[in-house]
Amino acid sequence: MKVCLLMGSPDPNRRTGELCKPFIDELRHNNVEVDYITLHDKTIAPCLGCYHCQNISGEYGCIQKDDMQTIVESILKADILVFATPIYTWQVTPPMKAVMDRMFGLNKFYGSAPREVLNKGQIYALISTCGYDIDYGAGLLDDILVRWCSHSGLPYYGMYAVQDEDNLSSFRTKSAIDGAREFAQELIEYKYEKIKYIKIETTRLILRSLKESDAEAVSNNIKQPIAQHLIYDMVLETEEAALNWINWINNEKFNIAIPNVVLAIELKSSHECIGLIGVAPKQEIDNDIEIFFQIADEYQNNGYATEATKAMIWWAFEKADQDVLSAIVKPENKASRRVIEKLGFIYVETMNLPYDGTDCAFDYFRLNHTRR
Ligand SMILES: Cc1cc2nc3c(=O)[nH]c(=O)nc-3n(C[C@H](O)[C@H](O)[C@H](O)COP(=O)(O)O)c2cc1C
């Protein structure tokens, strides 16, 4: 996930910048890529109101060539666009106003270009600081964002604002810092709310989020001899234990932004849950994002692991923005090794890793995303 954060304060080391620090930190902590752009040091001419951009289809199209061109490139790459500004005369600061006006070219509403919003689906949010109480000081700007987003058909998440009561120290209080972190968390959740339930289809399989009704199948699959031998640290002897585990995964671990995702592998033909697959940070290998899978004994040697893993790799690279995936396999697990090597993972080294109370040898593999 990417956030473009535009900073409108004339001095980013002052109040508004201070409020943004924990916000940015929380985003990055959740693996969100943040493009932080200060505006005071950029050349952003005011909009000429020439409407040239309205006759250029499919691209920004502003006739003025200044720093706004690179700012627009960053805006268009982002899932969320955050405007951070102090309130000056109940409004944004001059460079922020210039950016907002110059974003006219993203909405093709008024010229010969076909009607289009170039940043369709992007979420807008606002961070503000002001001298008056929040409602009186920043309320008008919040309303402007509501109207602007409604006009463009874009979702507006809302505003996080803190009053400047005592210079910088107002923004270093626990409540200001916690509020900024919560705002970051809420934005991430808001972005992912629509895709909390993952479903990926392949020719024969559906990879989907776990349901409580999978508990019996998950417990049975993991109890089988080959699975027991290879993943004996993950004991889910009973249906109840599997149910608790599923709820723990879905309610506490599941996080697309990290990503930390475990999915059921369902057979399309019978809708049986025949295994598990996922990607998650693995503490033992420096929190590399590890891909892991397990197929019930009776369904092995049918190419299901390869089919599921290929789809999971695609999801991790294309939907979860990962550049590299890791896999660790016990040396005796020849079947899994064949699967990951077939899919392009490269052997790096054999490592001794803590496993179920002892050290155990694992072959360590990596796969880089080659972007076209
Ligand atoms: C020129 C100017 C105009 C301001 N206008 C307002 C205003 O209309 N309403 C308000 O609540 N605060 C106003 N303030 C106070 C600032 O919004 C507040 O101090 C803010 O935290 C400054 O952030 P900064 O240090 O990032 O510039 C104004 C401050 C300045 C310098």
The ligand as an ORCA input file, in Angstrom:
! r2SCAN-3c Opt
* xyz 0 1
  C      -0.794     33.485      8.939
  C      -1.488     32.591      9.916
  C      -2.856     32.454      9.857
  C      -3.515     31.631     10.761
  N      -4.875     31.510     10.661
  C      -5.528     30.698     11.517
  C      -6.945     30.542     11.402
  O      -7.583     31.111     10.553
  N      -7.568     29.715     12.272
  C      -6.876     29.047     13.241
  O      -7.493     28.292     13.983
  N      -5.527     29.171     13.345
  C      -4.827     29.979     12.521
  N      -3.460     30.098     12.627
  C      -2.726     29.295     13.638
  C      -2.043     28.082     13.012
  O      -2.966     27.321     12.268
  C      -1.402     27.142     14.038
  O      -0.516     27.847     14.839
  C      -0.684     25.973     13.384
  O      -0.444     24.977     14.345
  C       0.630     26.373     12.757
  O       1.270     25.218     12.205
  P       2.761     25.282     11.598
  O       3.706     25.477     12.751
  O       2.970     23.951     10.927
  O       2.781     26.436     10.648
  C      -2.774     30.932     11.755
  C      -1.396     31.104     11.823
  C      -0.743     31.930     10.915
  C       0.756     32.066     10.987
*
